Amino acid sequence: MRAISAVFLACAMVAGTAHAEDVLKDRTIGYVLINKAYATWQTPDGKKECPQGFNHGPREQFKELFEGVTDKIAETQLAYEAEIAFPGTDPETRTFFREAQGPTAFGLNLDGKVGPNDFTSPEGEKGIDHQMFRVVGCTENYRGPDGSARHFIESYMQKFNYNRWLLELTDVDSLADDDDVTVTIYRGLDPLATDAAGGFTSGGTQRVDTKRGKEFIYTMKGKIVDGVLTTAPTDITFPESQQRGFPYQSVHAWRARLKLTPDGANGLMAGYMDVERWYHNLPQQWSTHHRSYGAEPMPSQYRAAVRLADGYPDANGKNTAISTAWEVRFAQALIMHPDEPKTVAAKSAKSDIAR
């Protein structure tokens, strides 16, 4: 039995090596993003990270602010909508907002330090910078698996080409260890490849959008250690539309830490997200009515994000960006550039990557 197991293991290792070499066409491998969500560390009942409970949404806040007042539309409904569109930073008259508590969070060490406000990862890594977790961690909209914002961010990223993310690795000698690879981000033009059951699969083809997606192209260096890709920090913008218009997010010192396989990649990406750009996307893409689905208190979140911002101070010394982390998964794809023939078929794994 041990002999059979040894033979089976050896064959599996040879097959895995052969497969890795197969997808490394001209020392290049491409991936397409299939899942993205804010990295929110959660306990089953939420008691550890949200001991005071979850946040109240627009409807609950409105009731608490204006209960019993029915004849002053300008001072109630219009005033609250104006506050959503143009929130102030003064302390709230009532203690509405509940930040995520505790020392634990997913994320990356963005500044290379271990500070008093930093988190520790569930795996024990210290110095994790993820203040956005404090902002969204106790808002049901962002909690998995059913949060409305979480659902729509992923759904629109998966459905619409505007949000198509491509990651291409070049100069790759090995997916196991390589101390110098080039990483390029693109926006793609094609739908995600799916199987008959609707699960996302590796092996699709993605054309690079070099025309309207030119602003989303970035190149950086990276290294692979024990199958994990780490990229160098780079300022980027990436498309993120949940409904209409052409919104995007601006992130300083963006980087990724991804476990690579011939079929896909998964892990974290992180950086300092511009607070004003982030908040601009909230009322721009969803109405107050829709934010009520997941009890998202937009003005309260803005004030918390401004207060917790921990990077990129302006001329007055006020921080303009907040440390943020996302959980991401990619499927392997053949990335095609405009000067390449459009008849090339993808070489890839036949195994599926479930939703």
C-alpha positions as CSV (number, residue, x, y, z in Angstrom):
1,M,0.0,0.0,0.0
2,R,2.8,2.4,0.9
3,A,4.5,1.6,-2.4
4,I,1.3,2.4,-4.3
5,S,0.9,5.6,-2.4
6,A,4.5,6.6,-3.1
7,V,4.0,6.0,-6.8
8,F,0.7,7.9,-6.8
9,L,2.3,10.9,-5.1
10,A,5.3,10.9,-7.5
11,C,2.9,10.8,-10.5
12,A,0.8,13.6,-9.0
13,M,4.0,15.7,-8.5
14,V,5.1,15.1,-12.1
15,A,1.7,15.9,-13.4
16,G,1.6,19.1,-11.4
17,T,5.0,20.2,-12.6
18,A,4.0,19.4,-16.2
19,H,0.8,21.3,-15.8
20,A,2.7,24.4,-14.4
21,E,5.1,24.3,-17.3
22,D,2.2,24.0,-19.7
23,V,0.5,27.2,-18.6
24,L,3.8,29.1,-18.4
25,K,3.7,30.1,-22.1
26,D,6.8,32.1,-22.9
27,R,7.5,32.5,-19.1
28,T,4.1,34.1,-18.8
29,I,0.9,33.3,-17.0
30,G,-2.3,35.3,-16.7
31,Y,-5.1,35.5,-14.2
32,V,-8.6,37.1,-14.2
33,L,-10.3,38.2,-11.0
34,I,-13.4,36.2,-10.1
35,N,-14.1,37.3,-6.5
36,K,-13.4,40.4,-4.5
37,A,-14.7,41.6,-1.1
38,Y,-13.5,43.7,1.8
39,A,-11.6,41.5,4.1
40,T,-13.8,41.4,7.2
41,W,-12.7,39.1,10.0
42,Q,-15.8,37.7,11.6
43,T,-16.8,35.4,14.4
44,P,-20.0,33.4,14.1
45,D,-22.1,35.6,16.3
46,G,-20.2,38.8,15.8
47,K,-19.7,39.3,19.6
48,K,-16.0,39.6,19.6
49,E,-15.6,42.2,16.8
50,C,-19.0,43.9,17.4
51,P,-19.7,43.7,21.2
52,Q,-22.3,46.6,20.9
53,G,-24.1,44.9,18.0
54,F,-24.3,46.0,14.4
55,N,-24.8,49.4,13.0
56,H,-28.2,51.0,12.4
57,G,-28.9,52.0,8.8
58,P,-30.4,55.2,7.3
59,R,-34.0,54.4,8.3
60,E,-33.1,53.7,11.9
61,Q,-30.9,56.8,12.1
62,F,-33.6,58.9,10.6
63,K,-36.1,57.7,13.1
64,E,-33.8,58.3,16.0
65,L,-33.0,61.8,14.8
66,F,-36.5,63.0,13.8
67,E,-39.0,60.8,15.6
68,G,-42.3,62.7,16.1
69,V,-41.4,65.4,13.5
70,T,-43.6,65.1,10.5
71,D,-44.2,68.6,9.2
72,K,-40.7,69.8,8.4
73,I,-39.5,68.2,5.3
74,A,-36.6,70.6,4.7
75,E,-35.3,70.1,8.3
76,T,-35.7,66.3,8.2
77,Q,-35.8,64.4,4.9
78,L,-33.9,66.9,2.8
79,A,-31.5,67.7,5.6
80,Y,-30.6,64.0,6.0
81,E,-30.2,63.5,2.3
82,A,-27.9,66.5,2.2
83,E,-25.9,65.1,5.0
84,I,-25.4,61.9,3.0
85,A,-24.3,63.8,-0.1
86,F,-22.1,66.3,1.8
87,P,-21.3,64.8,5.2
88,G,-19.6,66.9,7.8
89,T,-16.9,65.8,10.2
90,D,-18.2,67.2,13.5
91,P,-18.9,64.7,16.2
92,E,-22.4,63.2,16.0
93,T,-25.1,64.4,18.2
94,R,-25.9,60.8,19.1
95,T,-23.6,57.9,19.4
96,F,-24.8,56.1,16.2
97,F,-21.7,54.4,14.9
98,R,-20.3,51.1,16.1
99,E,-16.7,50.4,15.0
100,A,-15.2,47.0,14.8
101,Q,-13.3,46.2,18.0
102,G,-10.5,43.9,19.1
103,P,-6.9,43.2,18.0
104,T,-7.6,40.8,15.1
105,A,-8.1,41.5,11.4
106,F,-7.1,40.3,7.9
107,G,-4.7,42.4,6.0
108,L,-1.1,43.2,5.3
109,N,1.6,45.2,7.0
110,L,1.6,48.3,4.8
111,D,4.1,50.5,6.6
112,G,6.6,47.8,7.7
113,K,6.0,48.8,11.4
114,V,4.1,47.4,14.4
115,G,2.2,50.3,15.8
116,P,-0.3,50.7,18.7
117,N,-3.3,50.8,16.4
118,D,-2.2,47.8,14.3
119,F,-4.0,44.5,14.2
120,T,-2.7,40.9,14.4
121,S,-3.8,38.5,11.7
122,P,-5.6,35.3,12.6
123,E,-2.3,33.5,11.7
124,G,-0.4,35.6,14.2
125,E,1.3,38.2,11.9
126,K,1.6,41.5,13.7
127,G,1.6,45.0,12.3
128,I,-1.5,44.5,10.1
129,D,-2.8,47.9,8.8
130,H,-6.5,47.7,8.1
131,Q,-8.4,50.6,9.6
132,M,-11.2,50.2,7.0
133,F,-12.1,47.1,9.0
134,R,-13.0,49.3,11.9
135,V,-15.3,51.3,9.6
136,V,-17.2,48.5,7.8
137,G,-16.7,45.5,10.1
138,C,-19.9,46.0,12.1
139,T,-22.1,47.1,9.1
140,E,-24.1,44.1,7.9
141,N,-23.8,45.4,4.3
142,Y,-20.1,44.3,4.3
143,R,-20.3,41.1,6.3
144,G,-20.2,37.8,4.6
145,P,-21.7,35.9,3.1
146,D,-24.9,37.8,2.6
147,G,-24.1,41.5,2.9
148,S,-25.7,43.5,0.2
149,A,-22.7,45.7,-0.6
150,R,-20.5,42.6,-0.5
151,H,-22.9,40.8,-2.9
152,F,-23.1,43.7,-5.4
153,I,-19.4,44.5,-5.4
154,E,-18.7,40.9,-6.4
155,S,-21.8,40.5,-8.7
156,Y,-21.0,43.6,-10.8
157,M,-17.3,42.8,-10.9
158,Q,-18.2,39.3,-12.3
159,K,-21.0,40.4,-14.7
160,F,-19.7,43.5,-16.4
161,N,-16.5,44.0,-18.4
162,Y,-16.1,47.5,-17.1
163,N,-14.9,45.9,-13.8
164,R,-12.8,43.1,-15.4
165,W,-9.4,42.8,-13.7
166,L,-6.5,41.0,-15.3
167,L,-3.2,40.1,-13.6
168,E,-0.3,39.0,-15.9
169,L,3.0,37.6,-14.7
170,T,5.9,37.7,-17.1
171,D,9.6,36.7,-16.8
172,V,8.5,33.8,-14.7
173,D,10.8,30.8,-14.3
174,S,8.8,29.0,-11.7
175,L,5.4,29.3,-9.9
176,A,7.1,27.9,-6.8
177,D,10.1,30.2,-6.4
178,D,11.2,33.2,-8.5
179,D,12.9,36.2,-6.9
180,D,12.2,38.6,-9.9
181,V,9.0,38.6,-11.9
182,T,7.1,41.4,-13.6
183,V,3.4,41.9,-12.7
184,T,1.1,44.0,-14.9
185,I,-2.6,44.9,-14.2
186,Y,-5.0,45.4,-17.0
187,R,-8.7,45.8,-17.6
188,G,-10.1,43.0,-19.8
189,L,-12.8,43.0,-22.5
190,D,-14.3,39.6,-22.2
191,P,-16.8,37.7,-19.9
192,L,-15.6,35.3,-17.3
193,A,-15.4,31.7,-18.4
194,T,-18.0,29.5,-16.7
195,D,-18.9,25.8,-16.7
196,A,-22.4,24.4,-17.3
197,A,-23.3,24.9,-13.7
198,G,-22.2,28.5,-13.7
199,G,-19.0,28.1,-11.8
200,F,-16.0,30.1,-12.8
201,T,-13.3,28.1,-14.6
202,S,-9.7,28.5,-15.5
203,G,-8.7,28.5,-19.2
204,G,-10.7,31.4,-20.5
205,T,-9.3,34.0,-22.9
206,Q,-9.2,37.7,-22.0
207,R,-8.3,40.5,-24.4
208,V,-6.6,43.5,-22.9
209,D,-8.4,46.8,-23.1
210,T,-5.6,49.2,-24.2
211,K,-8.0,51.9,-25.4
212,R,-10.6,52.9,-22.8
213,G,-8.9,50.9,-20.1
214,K,-5.5,52.5,-20.6
215,E,-5.8,54.4,-17.3
216,F,-6.0,51.1,-15.4
217,I,-2.7,49.6,-16.7
218,Y,0.1,49.4,-14.1
219,T,3.4,47.5,-14.0
220,M,5.4,46.5,-10.9
221,K,7.9,44.0,-9.7
222,G,7.2,41.0,-7.6
223,K,8.7,37.8,-6.2
224,I,7.4,34.3,-5.6
225,V,8.4,32.4,-2.5
226,D,7.0,29.0,-1.7
227,G,4.3,29.6,-4.3
228,V,3.2,32.9,-2.8
229,L,3.5,36.0,-5.0
230,T,4.2,39.4,-3.3
231,T,4.2,42.5,-5.3
232,A,6.0,45.8,-4.8
233,P,3.8,48.8,-3.6
234,T,2.4,50.8,-6.5
235,D,-0.2,53.7,-6.6
236,I,-3.1,52.5,-8.8
237,T,-6.7,53.2,-9.6
238,F,-9.0,50.3,-10.4
239,P,-12.6,50.2,-11.8
240,E,-15.4,49.5,-9.4
241,S,-18.9,50.1,-10.6
242,Q,-21.8,48.6,-8.8
243,Q,-24.6,50.2,-10.7
244,R,-24.1,53.0,-13.1
245,G,-21.6,55.6,-14.3
246,F,-17.8,54.9,-14.3
247,P,-16.6,54.9,-10.7
248,Y,-13.2,53.8,-9.6
249,Q,-11.1,53.5,-6.5
250,S,-7.8,55.2,-5.9
251,V,-5.3,53.2,-3.8
252,H,-1.9,54.3,-2.7
253,A,0.9,51.7,-2.2
254,W,-1.3,48.9,-3.5
255,R,0.2,45.5,-3.3
256,A,-0.9,41.8,-3.4
257,R,0.0,38.6,-1.6
258,L,-1.4,35.7,-3.6
259,K,-1.0,31.9,-3.4
260,L,-0.4,30.9,-7.0
261,T,-1.4,27.7,-8.8
262,P,-1.5,26.8,-12.5
263,D,-5.4,27.0,-12.2
264,G,-5.7,30.3,-10.2
265,A,-4.6,32.5,-7.3
266,N,-6.1,33.6,-4.0
267,G,-5.2,35.8,-1.1
268,L,-5.2,39.5,-0.2
269,M,-4.6,42.8,-1.9
270,A,-4.2,45.9,0.2
271,G,-3.2,49.6,0.2
272,Y,-4.3,53.0,1.4
273,M,-7.6,53.9,-0.2
274,D,-8.4,57.5,-0.8
275,V,-11.2,58.4,1.6
276,E,-13.0,61.0,-0.6
277,R,-12.9,58.8,-3.6
278,W,-14.3,55.9,-1.6
279,Y,-17.1,57.9,-0.1
280,H,-17.9,59.5,-3.5
281,N,-18.7,56.0,-4.7
282,L,-21.2,55.3,-1.9
283,P,-24.0,57.8,-2.7
284,Q,-23.0,57.9,-6.4
285,Q,-23.8,54.2,-6.9
286,W,-26.6,53.4,-4.5
287,S,-29.5,55.5,-3.2
288,T,-30.3,55.8,0.5
289,H,-33.1,53.3,0.0
290,H,-30.7,50.7,-1.3
291,R,-28.2,51.4,1.5
292,S,-31.0,50.6,3.9
293,Y,-30.9,46.9,2.8
294,G,-27.7,46.3,4.7
295,A,-28.1,49.0,7.3
296,E,-25.3,51.1,6.0
297,P,-25.1,54.5,7.8
298,M,-23.2,56.5,5.1
299,P,-22.5,59.8,7.0
300,S,-21.4,58.0,10.1
301,Q,-19.1,55.8,8.0
302,Y,-17.6,58.9,6.4
303,R,-16.8,60.5,9.7
304,A,-15.3,57.3,11.0
305,A,-13.1,56.9,7.9
306,V,-11.9,60.5,8.1
307,R,-11.0,60.1,11.8
308,L,-9.4,56.7,11.3
309,A,-7.5,57.6,8.1
310,D,-3.8,56.6,8.6
311,G,-1.9,57.6,5.5
312,Y,-1.0,60.2,2.9
313,P,-1.4,63.5,4.8
314,D,-2.3,66.6,2.8
315,A,-0.5,70.0,3.2
316,N,-2.3,70.6,6.5
317,G,-1.2,67.3,7.9
318,K,-4.6,65.7,7.6
319,N,-4.5,62.0,6.5
320,T,-6.4,61.5,3.2
321,A,-6.3,57.7,2.9
322,I,-7.2,54.7,5.0
323,S,-5.5,51.3,5.1
324,T,-7.7,48.7,3.5
325,A,-7.6,45.0,2.5
326,W,-9.6,42.9,0.1
327,E,-10.0,39.1,-0.2
328,V,-9.5,38.1,-3.8
329,R,-9.6,35.0,-6.0
330,F,-8.4,34.7,-9.6
331,A,-8.8,32.1,-12.3
332,Q,-6.0,31.3,-14.8
333,A,-6.7,32.9,-18.2
334,L,-4.8,33.4,-21.4
335,I,-4.3,37.2,-21.7
336,M,-4.2,38.4,-25.3
337,H,-2.8,41.7,-26.3
338,P,-4.0,43.7,-29.3
339,D,-1.0,42.7,-31.5
340,E,-1.6,39.0,-30.9
341,P,-3.7,36.8,-33.2
342,K,-7.3,36.4,-32.0
343,T,-7.4,32.7,-32.9
344,V,-5.1,31.5,-30.2
345,A,-6.7,28.9,-27.9
346,A,-6.0,29.0,-24.2
347,K,-3.9,26.2,-22.6
348,S,-5.1,25.6,-19.1
349,A,-6.3,23.3,-16.5
350,K,-9.6,21.5,-17.0
351,S,-10.5,21.7,-13.3
352,D,-13.1,24.3,-12.2
353,I,-12.8,27.0,-9.6
354,A,-16.1,27.1,-7.7
355,R,-17.7,30.4,-7.0
